[in-house]
Structures are given as C-alpha cells and as structure tokens.
Amino acid sequence: MFDGIIFDVDGTLWDSTPVVEKAWNQALEEAGYEARVTAEQLKGLFGLPMNEIINAILPGVPQEEQDAFAPICYKHEHEYLDREAGRLYPEILETIRELAKSHKVFIVSNCQAGYIELFIKKTGIGDVITDHVCLGDNDLLKADNIKLIVEKHGLKRPVYIGDIQGDADSSKKAGVEFIHAAYGFGKVDACYAAVNKPCELIEVID
C-alpha cells in the first residue's frame, strides 16, 4: 500500500492555461514584446521550469531580458488566478479528500513560489495537504523535490501523479512509482498505470 501520494498541479489538479494566457499576454504587451501565447501552447510547456517556458515564448531574447520578464509574468499570473482561478478537473477535490483519509497527500511542482499556495487558497484543500514544495521555493527541480518530500516525511512507498512524460521521468529519477493522469495535458510511455478521470485514482491506489 502507498504511504504517500504526491500530486503535480497543472494538468493534474487543474487547468489554469486559459487564465494564464490572458495574464501572460498582458505581461508581454506591458513589457513591449510582440509575442503572444495561447492556452494550447501553454499546455505543451507547463511542467517545464519557468525559465525554459519563457525561453520558448521569447526565443532569441537575451537571458537578462528574460530574467527581468519573469517577475512581470508572476505578478500578472498571480493576480489573474487570484481573481478567476483555474478549472478544476471533475471530482479532483473530492478524490483528494477521500485519499487523505488513509494516505498522506503532498504537492510537488516545477512552478514558481506562491503558485501552490494560491491553488490551496482558491480550493480550500489545505487542511488535507501534509506538505508541498516547488522549484521556486528552493531552486530544485521536480525529481529532487520529490526526493526531499520522501526523505523529510520518511515515506517508504510513495507514488507521484502527473500528466506528462517529464513527470514520469522525474518520478523514475526520484525512485518513486508513477500514475499517469491521462485526462491532463500530455502522454507518457504506455508502461505506466493510468487513470482517465480523477476519481479512478481511489481504486487504482487502493
């Protein structure tokens, strides 16, 4: 039996790309760039570290300019999501609460600092989340932060739930099992267990 369930955020718990599209396009316009993004484009980028996402949106722009642009994105993204929030996947909160009755639940992401806290604030799920950490908190990538959670909480058989191949790869690198949220943004190698809707996690994990 798993003793810890670690969730990704984007593409696993909610889809924030329509809101982030508006936020990032405002940031791009404000910063004087002609580039624009779409929700579909963001779905293919979410899960990567933020510096890689910005580089994909602003290729050829000097690194110092990209670094200066990042906090503008964070500011607008936080403000937009605080007003509108992302679209939760059906029954995801009910599923988390059910799983939390018998497992410790965690969140690990490659997002910026404050993003997981915003998700928790908008969903009211904080009472069943044992711990969370992200790249923006400590400059560690997902695999290392999964390891950090495992070691910090003494987990013996944890599982990571994510939606893209990068999540599966990070889980493998961290030495934990993986379940594919196939309802999310991406595809993974067929060798992994998968769920087509969040509520199926209860049966698969138990």
C-alpha positions in Angstrom: 0.0 0.0 0.0 1.2 3.5 -0.8 2.0 5.6 2.3 2.3 8.9 0.4 0.5 10.4 -2.6 2.3 13.3 -4.3 0.4 15.3 -6.9 1.6 17.5 -9.7 -0.5 20.7 -10.2 -1.0 21.8 -13.8 -2.7 19.2 -15.9 -3.3 17.0 -12.9 -5.3 19.1 -10.3 -6.5 21.9 -12.6 -6.1 23.6 -15.9 -5.1 27.2 -15.5 -4.0 27.8 -19.1 -7.0 29.9 -20.2 -6.4 32.3 -17.3 -2.6 32.3 -17.6 -3.0 33.0 -21.4 -4.6 36.3 -20.5 -2.1 37.1 -17.8 1.0 36.4 -19.8 -0.3 38.3 -22.9 -0.9 41.3 -20.7 2.6 40.9 -19.3 4.1 40.5 -22.8 2.3 43.6 -24.0 3.3 45.6 -20.9 7.0 44.6 -21.4 6.8 45.7 -25.1 7.1 42.3 -26.8 5.1 41.4 -29.9 5.0 37.7 -29.0 1.7 36.3 -27.7 0.8 32.9 -26.2 -2.3 30.7 -26.3 -3.7 28.2 -23.8 -2.9 25.3 -26.2 0.7 26.5 -26.4 1.0 26.7 -22.7 -0.4 23.2 -22.2 2.7 22.0 -24.2 5.0 24.0 -22.0 3.6 23.6 -18.5 5.7 21.3 -16.4 8.9 22.7 -17.6 10.9 25.1 -15.3 9.7 28.7 -15.8 13.0 29.8 -17.4 12.5 27.2 -20.1 8.9 28.3 -20.7 9.9 31.9 -21.1 12.8 30.9 -23.4 10.3 29.1 -25.6 8.0 32.1 -25.7 10.8 34.6 -26.3 13.4 32.7 -28.3 16.5 34.8 -29.1 15.8 37.4 -26.4 18.9 37.9 -24.2 18.9 36.0 -20.9 19.0 39.1 -18.8 15.8 40.4 -20.5 14.1 37.0 -20.0 15.1 37.1 -16.3 13.7 40.6 -16.0 10.4 39.5 -17.7 9.8 36.6 -15.3 8.6 38.6 -12.2 6.3 40.6 -14.5 4.7 37.2 -15.5 4.5 36.0 -11.9 2.8 39.2 -10.9 0.1 39.1 -13.6 -0.4 35.4 -13.3 -1.0 35.6 -9.5 -3.4 38.5 -9.9 -5.4 36.8 -12.6 -5.6 33.4 -10.9 -6.5 35.1 -7.6 -9.5 36.6 -9.4 -10.5 33.8 -11.7 -8.7 30.5 -10.6 -8.1 27.6 -12.9 -10.6 25.0 -14.0 -10.5 22.1 -11.6 -10.8 18.6 -13.0 -14.1 16.9 -12.2 -14.2 15.4 -8.6 -10.5 16.1 -8.0 -11.1 17.8 -4.6 -13.4 15.0 -3.5 -10.8 12.4 -4.7 -8.0 14.1 -2.7 -10.2 14.3 0.4 -11.1 10.6 0.1 -7.4 9.6 -0.4 -6.3 11.7 2.5 -8.4 9.6 4.9 -5.8 6.8 4.6 -2.8 8.4 3.0 -0.6 11.5 3.4 -1.1 13.8 0.5 1.6 16.2 -0.9 2.0 18.5 -3.9 5.3 18.9 -5.8 5.7 21.1 -8.9 8.2 23.0 -11.1 6.2 26.1 -10.6 7.2 29.5 -9.2 7.0 30.3 -5.4 3.5 31.0 -4.3 1.7 29.1 -7.0 0.8 26.0 -4.9 -0.2 28.3 -2.1 -2.6 30.1 -4.5 -4.0 26.8 -5.6 -4.6 25.8 -2.0 -6.2 29.1 -1.2 -8.6 29.0 -4.1 -9.7 25.4 -3.5 -9.7 25.3 0.3 -7.9 22.0 0.3 -5.1 22.9 2.6 -6.4 21.0 5.6 -5.6 17.7 3.9 -2.3 18.6 2.3 0.6 17.4 4.5 3.3 19.4 2.7 4.2 21.0 -0.6 7.3 22.3 -2.3 8.2 23.7 -5.7 11.2 24.8 -7.8 10.5 28.4 -6.9 10.9 27.6 -3.2 14.4 26.2 -3.4 15.7 26.1 -7.0 15.4 22.3 -7.0 13.9 20.5 -10.0 10.9 18.2 -9.6 12.9 14.9 -9.1 14.9 16.4 -6.3 11.9 17.9 -4.6 10.1 14.6 -4.8 13.1 13.1 -3.0 13.0 15.9 -0.5 9.4 15.1 0.4 10.1 11.4 0.6 13.1 11.9 2.9 11.5 14.6 5.0 8.4 12.6 5.8 10.0 9.1 5.9 7.9 7.7 3.1 8.5 4.1 2.3 6.3 3.6 -0.8 5.2 6.9 -2.3 3.6 7.5 -5.7 3.7 10.6 -7.9 0.7 11.5 -10.0 1.3 13.7 -13.1 0.2 14.2 -16.6 3.3 14.5 -18.8 6.4 12.4 -19.7 8.6 14.8 -17.7 6.6 13.8 -14.6 7.1 10.1 -15.2 10.8 10.7 -15.8 11.1 12.8 -12.6 9.4 10.0 -10.7 11.8 7.4 -12.0 14.8 9.6 -11.2 13.4 10.1 -7.7 12.9 6.4 -7.3 9.1 6.5 -6.7 6.2 4.9 -8.5 4.1 6.9 -11.0 0.5 7.1 -12.1 -0.4 9.0 -15.3 -3.2 11.5 -15.1 -4.3 10.7 -18.7 -7.0 13.3 -18.6 -4.4 16.1 -18.4 -2.1 17.8 -20.9 0.2 15.1 -22.2 1.0 11.4 -22.9 3.6 9.1 -21.3 5.1 5.7 -22.0 2.4 3.0 -22.0 4.2 1.0 -19.3 2.7 3.2 -16.5 -0.6 2.8 -14.8 -3.1 5.5 -15.9 -6.4 7.0 -14.9 -8.8 8.7 -17.3 -10.6 10.7 -14.6 -9.5 11.7 -11.1 -12.0 9.5 -9.2 -10.3 6.4 -10.7 -7.3 7.1 -8.5 -9.2 5.8 -5.5 -9.5 2.3 -7.0 -6.0 2.3 -8.6 -4.2 3.4 -5.4 -6.2 1.2 -3.1 
